[in-house]
Amino acid sequence: MRPATLVLVAALSLPAPLHGQTAQDRARAAAAAARTKSADSDALLGNYVTPGLAGQAITTVDTKKTFTPNLACQKSATLLELLAQPSATGDIGTLSISRDSDLDGSFDEALSVPVPTSGICANGIISCAPGSWDACRFFRWDASVSGSLKLSQVELTDLAGCYCVNNSCGSNLVWGNMASILKDLGGGVVGALTTADPRIGIAQAAIDGPLIRYIGAQTTSCTAQPQIGTTAYKANPGAMASDAYGAAQTSSVFEALSASSTGTGRSEIKQGCSVTRQIKLEDISAEKIIDRISGGYASNVTGADTVSFLLGSPGDDSLKGGSCRLFDYAMTLDVKDPDRLRSAVLSQYYMDDWIQVRIDGQLILSDPASWTASGFPPSSCERKKTWHGYPALDLKPWLTRGQHVISVRVAVGNEGEVFAQVDATVDTRCQASEQLVDTCSGYAANDKCRLDDEEVDGVVTYRNGVKIGLSPLPQTRLIGTGACATQINRAFFERQRRYACTVDLRAAPQPDLSRGAYIIDHSTETLLADRVKHADGSESLTTRNFSLPVLGSVNACEPICKTRKPQANTAVAPDGVTGAKQADPMGWDNVYHACQDSNVCPAGEGEELVQGCGCLDDFPEAVVMMQTLRLGGADMVCTSAVR
């Protein structure tokens, strides 16, 4: 049940009015009681949304009755806790997150951000050299395939609403603005989680010093999987129209209504849609193709496309074998994209005295070749020196997708060592993905719809159902950023379309308006005339005195006041902190408050009064500001079109 519905249900529970009250008095009393419970977002959250999601009692408007709704499948007293503590450089040195992912009442997931937080964005964080705005890296809050929270390194243009918090922008910014910083950090985390799992609903957020705590619930689906059927249309919105059309054709209710006596008329409605080409270039590193996840002792990247994996105990005489002793070393390689693994070879090894190499337990090499059993060598362990081999043995047939264990076994007599090296060559070319997002397919497949207007990459090709003869030239656009930026030429990138669809309305019979016309024509401000038709066809005329209730006085406006508070400009742009480009980074935040009783302005901490309570009109100032931003933005847009 939505909060507005709860308010309506509660409003119906008001006490019976006193007979001495006028209708206007009763209406004012009901309105005042309802406003007390739902006048603003805080009141709605506290009185309806939070208790509704948390399974707590909700009271009616007159507070005399309570009921406990069950709007959620699962609830957690603490869905998420986020702790932020600044360091001496002003950066957030400790940022830890605990989460109850299955809403069973206990934390089962923890994330400690491994880098200092120098800036905060609506959907991520910025990490720079402590206390400065140098060597910055940009991270976005994301959810993994399993649903756990993570940080993904991105470009600054993938983040939004960023600002600086460390000492390069001011002193004590984190402690001085802890509440708003916690809300911004928590909002980004919650946004990533709810995007990945639409079932999650946030009932309440509470701040306790450097900690923000979220109460949550599972509000939809009520299944063990986060997939919800209705969210499938987000990935393919064009399917909505065709699915609706298909459902209508098989619905007995729809057929009954369409075949009813509501007439024979038809109507035409206009529907907008688009066909958009989405192209994405992903930077591929060697770790995304093959990676050492355990064992071994080193991974060396040579250039952009070669990585070497080392294992063993290479130090001279680092192994003490006595008369004869076996030593085993292993490493696990995770092959994530075998199609991009060009080659993988056992390039070299050395040992003192005997060696065996296995992949997933299968013997692929032994030196000397006579040692094939898993036990001791067939002759004396001691071979008097260190032996070297350069087999260039192809390992690709064994390195299929998934995890593989490469192990070496060495037999040492007296003292010895062992070393093995696997060299992998990978394809790190940028990976491109392209798809057409077509929200017009449902209308195009509907024989009752026709193309009315079309604009392709800014060129109008259809107007009012007529093809005008213009065709757009192929477009070349720069796709991607950094090393993956490339120019791509396509016949089109975006088509904006509008379809005209015929809808059967089957017009209903025209109503008889003669009675209403008689009342309007024969009534006055003090006399109400009426003409009523009876079943036998006769009519009767009546007149009676009539008067409108006296309307009460209404205030010209809701009194408000205007205050301002000094605020340093810590916003972040690709060129750095914007305040550093200004002669004076200090500015003012203007705040408008609804006045309390007796025209008292509820100014917040640190705010100074600009205009007292009254009917304030800053519309001209707002128009000038918006026009300035619009014209400034137009000057900064590069385009080849004539403006």
C-alpha positions in Angstrom: 0.0 0.0 0.0 1.4 3.4 -0.9 1.8 6.2 1.7 -0.8 8.4 0.0 -3.3 5.5 0.3 -2.5 5.0 3.9 -3.3 8.7 4.5 -6.6 8.3 2.8 -7.5 5.3 4.9 -6.5 7.0 8.1 -8.4 10.2 7.2 -11.6 8.1 7.0 -11.1 7.2 10.6 -11.6 10.8 11.9 -14.1 11.1 14.8 -17.7 12.0 14.0 -18.1 15.8 13.7 -19.9 17.9 16.3 -23.4 19.0 15.2 -22.5 22.6 16.2 -19.7 22.8 13.6 -20.2 24.1 10.1 -19.0 22.1 7.1 -16.1 24.6 6.8 -15.1 24.0 10.4 -15.2 20.3 9.9 -13.1 20.5 6.7 -10.5 22.7 8.4 -10.2 20.3 11.3 -9.8 17.3 9.1 -7.2 19.2 6.9 -5.2 20.2 10.0 -5.2 16.7 11.4 -4.1 15.2 8.1 -1.4 17.8 7.7 0.0 16.9 11.1 0.5 13.3 9.9 1.6 14.0 6.3 2.6 17.7 5.8 6.1 16.9 4.6 8.4 14.1 3.6 9.7 13.7 7.2 6.2 13.3 8.5 5.3 10.8 5.8 8.4 8.8 6.5 7.9 8.8 10.3 4.2 8.2 10.3 3.6 5.8 7.4 6.6 4.7 5.3 9.0 3.7 8.0 6.6 1.8 10.3 4.9 0.3 7.2 8.1 -1.3 5.9 9.4 -2.2 9.3 6.2 -3.9 10.4 5.4 -1.4 13.1 2.0 0.0 14.1 0.4 2.9 12.1 -2.1 5.2 13.8 -5.1 6.8 12.2 -5.3 10.6 11.8 -7.1 11.0 15.1 -4.5 8.7 16.8 -7.4 6.6 18.3 -6.9 3.5 16.2 -3.8 1.5 15.2 -3.1 -1.2 12.7 0.1 -3.1 11.7 0.5 -3.6 7.9 2.6 -6.3 6.4 4.2 -4.6 3.4 7.6 -6.4 3.3 8.6 -10.1 2.8 11.7 -9.8 5.1 12.9 -7.1 7.5 16.2 -6.2 9.0 16.7 -3.9 12.0 20.1 -2.9 10.5 20.4 -3.6 6.8 23.5 -1.5 6.4 26.0 0.3 8.6 28.6 2.8 7.3 31.4 4.1 9.4 33.6 7.1 8.3 36.5 8.5 10.2 38.8 11.2 8.9 42.6 11.1 9.2 45.0 14.0 9.9 45.2 14.9 6.2 41.4 15.5 6.1 40.8 12.4 3.9 38.5 9.7 5.2 41.1 7.2 6.3 38.7 4.6 7.7 35.6 3.8 5.6 34.0 0.5 6.5 30.6 -1.0 5.5 28.7 -3.8 7.2 25.7 -5.3 5.5 22.9 -7.8 6.2 22.5 -9.2 2.7 19.9 -11.9 3.5 17.9 -9.7 6.0 18.2 -12.3 8.7 19.1 -9.8 11.4 22.9 -10.3 11.4 25.7 -8.9 9.3 27.2 -11.3 6.8 29.1 -9.0 4.5 31.9 -6.5 5.3 33.8 -4.1 3.1 36.7 -1.9 4.2 37.6 0.7 1.5 41.4 0.1 0.9 42.2 3.6 -0.3 41.8 7.0 1.4 38.6 8.9 0.4 39.6 12.4 -0.7 36.3 13.3 -2.5 32.7 12.1 -2.4 30.3 11.7 -5.3 26.6 10.8 -5.5 27.6 7.3 -6.9 31.2 6.8 -5.8 34.4 8.2 -4.2 37.6 9.9 -5.3 41.0 8.8 -3.9 44.0 11.1 -4.2 47.4 11.4 -2.5 46.5 12.1 1.1 45.9 15.8 1.8 46.2 16.8 -1.8 44.3 16.7 -5.1 47.1 14.9 -7.0 47.3 11.3 -8.5 43.5 11.0 -8.1 41.7 7.8 -8.9 37.9 7.5 -9.3 35.7 4.7 -8.0 32.0 3.9 -8.5 29.9 1.9 -6.1 28.8 -1.3 -7.8 27.4 -4.8 -7.0 29.1 -8.0 -8.2 27.3 -10.8 -9.9 26.7 -12.4 -6.5 25.2 -9.2 -5.2 28.0 -8.2 -2.9 29.1 -4.5 -2.7 32.3 -3.5 -4.5 34.2 -0.5 -5.9 34.9 -0.3 -9.6 37.6 2.1 -11.0 36.1 4.4 -13.6 36.6 7.7 -15.3 35.5 10.9 -13.5 32.8 11.4 -16.2 31.1 8.3 -14.9 30.6 9.9 -11.5 28.1 12.6 -10.5 27.9 15.4 -7.9 31.5 15.1 -6.7 33.1 17.4 -4.1 36.4 17.5 -2.2 36.7 16.8 1.6 40.5 16.7 2.4 42.8 19.4 3.5 43.5 20.6 0.0 40.1 22.2 0.0 39.8 23.3 3.6 40.2 22.2 7.1 38.0 19.9 9.2 35.6 19.5 6.3 34.6 15.9 7.3 34.0 16.5 11.0 32.2 19.8 10.3 29.9 18.2 7.7 29.7 14.6 9.0 25.9 14.2 8.8 25.7 15.3 5.1 28.8 13.4 4.2 27.4 10.2 5.7 24.1 10.7 3.8 26.0 11.2 0.5 28.2 8.1 1.1 25.2 6.0 2.2 23.1 7.2 -0.6 25.6 6.0 -3.2 26.0 2.6 -1.5 22.2 2.1 -1.2 21.7 3.2 -4.8 24.1 0.6 -6.1 22.5 -2.2 -4.0 18.9 -1.3 -4.9 19.8 -1.1 -8.6 21.3 -4.6 -8.4 18.4 -6.0 -6.3 15.1 -4.1 -6.8 13.5 -6.1 -3.9 15.4 -4.0 -1.3 13.5 -1.1 0.3 15.0 1.4 2.8 12.7 2.2 5.7 14.8 4.6 7.8 18.3 6.1 8.1 19.8 7.1 11.5 23.1 8.9 12.1 25.1 8.3 15.3 28.3 10.3 15.3 30.5 9.0 12.5 28.1 6.1 11.8 25.0 5.9 9.6 22.6 3.0 9.9 19.9 2.0 7.5 16.8 -0.1 8.4 15.7 -2.1 5.4 13.2 -4.6 4.1 12.4 -6.8 1.1 9.4 -5.1 -0.4 8.7 -6.9 -3.7 9.1 -10.3 -5.4 9.2 -12.3 -2.1 11.5 -14.9 -3.7 15.1 -16.0 -3.2 16.2 -14.5 -6.5 16.5 -10.7 -7.1 15.0 -10.9 -10.6 11.5 -9.4 -10.8 9.4 -9.9 -13.9 8.5 -6.3 -14.4 12.1 -5.2 -14.4 12.7 -7.1 -17.6 11.2 -4.2 -19.5 14.1 -2.0 -18.3 16.5 -4.0 -20.5 14.0 -4.2 -23.4 11.4 -1.5 -23.1 10.2 -2.1 -26.6 8.7 -5.4 -25.4 6.1 -3.6 -23.3 4.0 -2.4 -26.1 4.0 -5.8 -27.9 3.4 -7.7 -24.7 0.4 -5.4 -23.8 -1.0 -5.9 -27.3 -0.6 -9.7 -27.1 -2.2 -9.8 -23.6 -5.1 -7.7 -24.9 -5.8 -10.1 -27.8 -6.1 -13.1 -25.4 -8.0 -11.3 -22.6 -11.7 -12.2 -22.3 -12.2 -8.9 -20.3 -10.7 -6.9 -23.2 -12.8 -8.8 -25.8 -15.9 -8.2 -23.7 -15.3 -4.5 -23.5 -14.2 -4.1 -27.1 -17.4 -5.9 -28.2 -19.7 -4.0 -25.9 -22.2 -1.3 -26.9 -19.8 1.6 -26.3 -20.1 2.7 -29.9 -18.3 2.5 -33.2 -16.0 5.4 -33.1 -12.2 5.3 -33.6 -9.4 7.5 -32.2 -5.8 8.0 -33.0 -3.1 8.5 -30.4 0.6 9.4 -30.8 3.3 7.3 -29.2 7.0 8.4 -29.1 9.9 5.9 -29.2 13.5 5.6 -30.2 16.1 3.3 -31.8 19.4 4.0 -30.2 22.8 2.4 -31.0 24.8 1.8 -27.8 28.5 1.1 -28.3 30.8 0.4 -25.4 34.6 -0.1 -25.4 36.2 -2.0 -22.5 39.8 -1.8 -21.6 41.1 -5.4 -21.2 44.1 -6.1 -18.9 46.1 -9.3 -18.6 44.4 -10.0 -15.2 41.0 -10.1 -16.9 42.3 -13.0 -19.2 44.5 -15.1 -16.9 45.4 -14.5 -13.3 47.4 -16.2 -10.5 44.9 -16.4 -7.6 47.0 -18.5 -5.2 50.4 -20.2 -4.8 53.6 -19.4 -6.7 55.6 -16.5 -5.6 55.5 -13.9 -8.4 53.6 -12.6 -11.5 55.7 -10.4 -13.8 53.9 -8.4 -16.5 56.2 -7.7 -19.5 54.7 -5.0 -21.7 51.0 -5.0 -22.3 50.5 -8.5 -23.5 52.9 -10.9 -21.7 52.8 -12.1 -18.1 55.1 -14.7 -16.4 54.1 -16.8 -13.5 56.9 -18.1 -11.2 56.8 -20.9 -8.7 59.2 -23.0 -6.6 62.1 -22.2 -4.3 64.7 -20.6 -6.5 67.3 -19.7 -3.9 70.6 -21.6 -4.3 70.6 -24.6 -2.0 67.5 -23.3 -0.3 66.2 -26.9 0.1 67.8 -29.4 2.5 67.1 -33.0 1.3 69.4 -35.2 3.4 69.9 -38.4 1.5 66.7 -37.9 -0.5 63.6 -35.8 0.1 60.6 -34.7 -2.0 59.3 -31.1 -2.0 56.1 -29.9 -3.7 55.1 -26.4 -4.9 51.9 -25.3 -6.6 50.1 -22.3 -7.9 46.5 -21.9 -9.1 45.8 -20.0 -12.4 42.3 -18.7 -13.2 41.7 -18.7 -17.0 38.9 -16.2 -17.4 38.9 -15.7 -21.2 40.6 -18.6 -23.1 39.8 -17.0 -26.5 42.2 -14.1 -25.6 44.9 -16.4 -24.4 47.2 -16.5 -27.4 49.8 -18.8 -25.9 50.9 -20.4 -22.7 54.2 -22.3 -22.4 56.4 -23.8 -19.8 59.4 -21.7 -20.9 62.1 -22.7 -18.5 63.0 -24.5 -15.3 66.0 -25.5 -13.2 66.4 -28.0 -10.4 68.9 -29.8 -8.2 68.3 -32.7 -8.6 65.1 -34.3 -10.1 61.9 -32.5 -11.3 58.3 -33.3 -12.2 55.7 -30.8 -13.6 51.9 -31.5 -13.4 48.7 -29.7 -14.4 45.6 -30.6 -12.4 47.5 -33.8 -11.2 48.5 -34.9 -14.8 52.2 -35.4 -15.4 53.3 -33.3 -18.4 57.1 -33.2 -17.9 59.8 -35.0 -15.9 63.6 -34.5 -15.9 65.2 -37.0 -16.0 62.5 -38.6 -18.1 62.7 -41.9 -16.2 61.0 -40.4 -13.1 57.3 -40.9 -13.9 56.0 -42.3 -10.6 54.7 -40.2 -7.7 57.3 -41.7 -5.3 61.1 -41.3 -5.1 63.2 -41.3 -8.3 64.3 -44.7 -9.6 68.0 -44.0 -8.8 70.1 -41.9 -6.4 68.7 -38.4 -5.7 72.0 -36.6 -5.7 73.0 -35.5 -9.3 75.9 -33.2 -8.2 74.8 -29.9 -9.8 71.9 -27.6 -10.9 70.2 -28.7 -14.2 68.5 -26.3 -16.5 65.7 -26.9 -19.1 64.1 -24.7 -21.8 61.3 -26.9 -23.1 58.9 -24.3 -24.5 56.1 -26.8 -23.7 52.7 -25.7 -25.0 50.2 -25.6 -22.0 47.2 -24.2 -23.8 45.5 -27.6 -24.3 45.3 -27.9 -20.5 44.4 -24.3 -19.8 40.7 -24.2 -20.6 38.3 -21.8 -18.9 38.3 -22.1 -15.2 40.9 -22.7 -12.5 43.9 -25.0 -13.0 46.7 -26.1 -10.5 50.2 -26.2 -11.9 52.6 -28.0 -9.5 56.2 -29.0 -9.4 57.8 -31.8 -7.4 61.5 -31.9 -6.8 63.7 -34.7 -5.3 66.7 -33.3 -3.5 69.7 -35.1 -2.3 71.8 -33.2 0.2 71.0 -29.6 -0.9 69.2 -28.1 -3.8 66.6 -25.8 -5.3 63.7 -25.7 -7.9 62.3 -23.1 -10.2 59.6 -23.1 -13.0 58.3 -20.3 -15.2 55.1 -20.2 -17.2 54.9 -17.5 -19.9 51.4 -16.4 -21.2 50.8 -14.1 -24.1 47.4 -12.4 -24.1 45.3 -10.3 -26.4 44.6 -7.0 -24.6 42.9 -5.2 -27.4 39.9 -3.1 -26.4 36.7 -5.2 -26.4 33.8 -3.5 -28.2 30.1 -4.3 -27.6 27.3 -2.9 -29.7 23.6 -3.2 -29.5 20.5 -1.5 -30.8 18.0 -0.5 -28.1 14.7 -0.5 -30.1 11.7 0.8 -28.2 9.7 1.1 -31.4 9.4 -2.6 -32.4 6.0 -3.0 -30.7 4.5 -0.1 -32.7 6.2 -1.2 -35.9 4.7 -4.7 -35.6 1.3 -3.4 -34.9 -0.7 -3.0 -38.1 -2.8 -0.3 -36.5 0.2 2.0 -36.1 1.9 4.0 -38.8 5.1 6.0 -38.7 4.1 9.7 -38.3 7.4 11.5 -37.6 11.1 10.5 -37.6 14.3 12.3 -36.9 17.7 10.5 -37.5 20.7 12.0 -35.9 19.1 15.4 -36.0 17.8 15.1 -39.6 14.0 15.0 -40.1 13.1 12.2 -42.5 9.3 11.9 -41.9 6.8 14.6 -41.0 3.1 14.0 -40.5 3.3 10.6 -42.1 5.1 11.8 -45.2 8.7 11.0 -46.1 10.3 14.3 -46.9 13.2 13.0 -49.0 16.1 13.9 -46.8 18.5 11.1 -45.7 21.3 11.5 -43.1 24.9 11.0 -44.0 26.8 8.3 -42.1 28.1 9.6 -38.7 31.6 9.3 -37.2 31.7 9.5 -33.4 34.5 9.2 -30.8 33.6 6.3 -28.5 35.4 5.4 -25.3 38.0 7.2 -23.2 41.7 6.9 -22.6 43.6 4.2 -24.4 40.4 2.7 -25.7 39.1 5.8 -27.4 38.4 5.2 -31.1 36.3 6.6 -33.9 33.4 4.6 -35.1 31.4 5.2 -38.3 27.8 4.0 -38.6 24.9 4.7 -40.8 23.0 6.2 -37.8 23.3 6.4 -34.0 19.8 7.4 -33.0 16.3 7.5 -34.5 13.6 9.4 -32.7 10.2 8.3 -33.9 6.5 9.0 -33.3 3.8 6.5 -34.4 0.1 7.3 -34.9 -1.9 4.4 -33.6 -5.6 3.8 -34.3 -7.6 2.9 -31.1 -11.1 1.5 -31.1 -13.3 3.6 -28.8 -16.7 2.6 -30.0 -18.3 5.8 -28.8 -20.9 5.6 -26.0 -24.4 7.0 -26.5 -24.6 10.8 -26.1 -25.9 11.8 -22.6 -29.1 13.8 -22.2 -28.0 17.3 -21.2 -31.4 18.9 -21.4 -31.9 18.9 -17.6 -28.6 20.6 -17.0 -29.3 23.2 -19.6 -32.7 24.0 -18.0 -31.1 24.4 -14.6 -28.4 26.8 -15.9 -30.9 28.8 -18.0 -33.5 29.2 -15.3 -31.5 29.5 -12.1 -30.3 32.7 -10.4 -27.8 33.4 -7.5 -30.6 32.9 -5.0 -33.0 30.6 -6.8 -32.4 27.0 -8.0 -34.8 25.8 -10.8 -35.1 22.1 -11.9 -37.0 20.0 -14.4 -37.4 16.3 -13.7 -38.7 13.7 -16.2 -40.8 10.8 -14.8 -41.1 7.2 -16.0 -44.4 7.9 -17.7 -42.9 10.7 -19.8 -44.3 13.6 -17.8 -42.2 16.4 -16.4 -42.3 18.4 -13.2 -40.8 21.9 -12.6 -39.5 22.9 -9.2 -37.8 26.0 -7.6 -36.2 26.5 -4.2 -34.1 29.0 -2.5 -30.4 28.6 -2.9 -27.3 30.2 -1.4 -23.6 29.4 -1.4 -21.8 29.1 1.9 -19.7 32.0 3.0 -16.1 31.4 2.0 -13.5 32.0 4.7 -10.5 34.2 4.3 -7.4 32.6 2.8 -3.9 33.8 3.3 -2.2 35.4 0.3 0.6 32.9 0.6 2.4 30.5 2.9 4.8 32.8 4.8 8.5 31.9 4.2 11.8 33.4 5.1 15.2 33.5 3.4 18.5 32.8 5.1 22.1 32.3 3.9 25.1 30.4 5.1 28.7 30.7 4.1 29.9 27.6 2.1 33.3 26.9 0.5 33.2 25.7 -3.1 34.5 22.1 -3.0 32.9 20.8 -6.2 35.0 18.7 -8.5 35.4 18.8 -12.3 37.7 17.0 -14.7 40.2 19.9 -14.4 40.3 19.7 -10.6 38.6 21.4 -7.6 36.6 24.3 -9.0 37.2 26.4 -5.9 40.9 26.4 -6.6 40.2 28.3 -9.9 38.3 31.1 -8.1 39.8 34.2 -6.5 37.7 33.5 -3.5 36.2 30.0 -3.1 33.8 31.1 -0.4 30.2 31.6 -1.4 26.7 31.5 0.0 24.1 28.8 0.2 20.6 30.4 0.2 18.0 28.5 2.3 14.2 29.0 2.3 12.2 28.0 5.4 8.4 27.8 6.0 7.7 30.2 8.9 6.5 28.8 12.2 3.7 30.2 14.3 3.8 34.0 15.0 6.0 34.4 11.9 9.1 33.0 13.5 11.9 32.1 11.0 13.4 28.6 11.9 16.9 29.5 10.8 19.5 26.7 11.1 22.9 26.7 12.7 25.2 29.2 11.1 22.5 30.8 9.0 21.9 34.6 8.9 18.6 36.1 8.0 18.3 37.7 4.6 14.5 38.3 4.3 12.0 37.9 7.1 8.7 36.0 7.0 6.3 37.1 4.2 5.3 36.5 0.6 8.7 36.3 -1.0 9.0 36.3 -4.7 12.5 35.4 -6.1 11.2 34.2 -9.4 13.0 37.0 -11.5 16.3 36.1 -9.8 15.7 32.4 -10.5 14.9 33.1 -14.2 18.2 35.2 -14.5 20.2 32.3 -12.9 18.7 29.6 -15.2 19.1 31.8 -18.3 22.8 32.4 -17.4 23.4 28.7 -17.0 21.7 27.9 -20.2 23.6 30.5 -22.2 26.9 29.5 -20.6 26.2 25.8 -21.3 25.4 26.7 -25.0 28.8 28.4 -25.3 30.6 25.3 -24.1 29.0 22.9 -26.5 31.1 22.0 -29.5 28.9 21.2 -32.6 29.2 21.2 -36.3 25.6 22.2 -36.8 24.6 25.8 -37.6 23.0 27.5 -34.5 
